[in-house]
Every structure is written in C-alpha cells, then in structure tokens.
Amino acid sequence: MGVESELNCQILREAISQHDIAAITRLITESQFVLIHLADDPPGNGGEKTAAEELLGALIASDEGSDYLVAFSNQKNASRFVELRSDLFENDSEVSGFWVDGRTMLDYLDDELGILLNPDGEGHRQIEPALVQEILDELGLEL
C-alpha cells in the first residue's frame, strides 16, 4: 500500500470547486492517505479522545467549531507537517503515521467530521463536514 494510488490534488480541487460529489468520492476512494497516529493520551486533551480519535487513532483538528480528520496525500506532506508543527506533539514521543485507503477512511468518518488534507503542504484542501456528508451519502454510508 502506498504512493501507487496517490491522490491528484489538482483534480480534487477542481471537483470540489464544481461540487462534483461523484468525482470527489471516486478520487478519495481510489486513493490512499497517510494519517498521523495519536499517542494514547494526546497532549492538552486530558487523556480524553473524541469519538473519531477513538475509532481512527488519528489526529483531529478543529476550525471554527468543526472537527476535521487530518490526512495527507503522501509521506512527504505528512513528514513536513510533523516538522513544522512539532509543538503539537509531546517532545519525548515518537510521531508515527499509517497508510489507509480512501474507502476505509470514509467508512470510519462520521457526518460531523470534515477532512483537512495536506495542512501546511502542497495540495492543501479543507473538505467541510457538509461535503463529507454528501460523499457518505453517495457511498450509501449515512450514519
């Protein structure tokens, strides 16, 4: 599993701008992503995880009252994020990532979670929770 099915971020951007749910869904399900693995007790969270963090064990970000799964289209973008945002991780913990195919990632998303793709990197996109809900509906994954 890996870079052989890397997401084309340019085509995704165009599909999002055209609100082409079928194309967005196809692009995500045919791609693979790197997610940042969370330690058992994320810093500043008092040891409590959100439902999405419990399911995925992955980094979740908040923006303007919405939560987003942080995902990367390749290892390079994930590594760059970890280097730039080292303040988010405990100094003595090793940050790791794991590959997941797009369909599996969507299977574990709930309708209140968006996707933050490649933050601080090439191909940065924020897929709002409402758009994720439309994608889940397209796949028949309504929760």
C-alpha positions, 0 to 999 in steps of 0.5 A: 500500500502506498504512493501507487494510488496517490491522490491528484490534488489538482483534480480534487480541487477542481471537483470540489470547486464544481461540487462534483460529489461523484468525482470527489468520492471516486478520487478519495476512494481510489486513493490512499492517505497517510494519517498521523497516529495519536499517542494514547493520551494526546497532549492538552486533551486530558487523556480524553479522545473524541469519538473519531480519535477513538475509532481512527487513532488519528489526529483531529483538528478543529476550525471554527467549531468543526472537527476535521480528520487530518490526512495527507496525500503522501509521506512527504506532506505528512513528514513536513507537517510533523516538522513544522508543527512539532509543538503539537506533539509531546517532545519525548514521543515518537510521531508515527503515521499509517497508510489507509485507503480512501474507502476505509477512511470514509467508512470510519468518518462520521457526518460531523467530521470534515477532512483537512488534507495536506495542512501546511503542504502542497495540495492543501484542501479543507473538505467541510463536514457538509461535503463529507456528508454528501460523499457518505451519502453517495457511498450509501454510508449515512450514519 
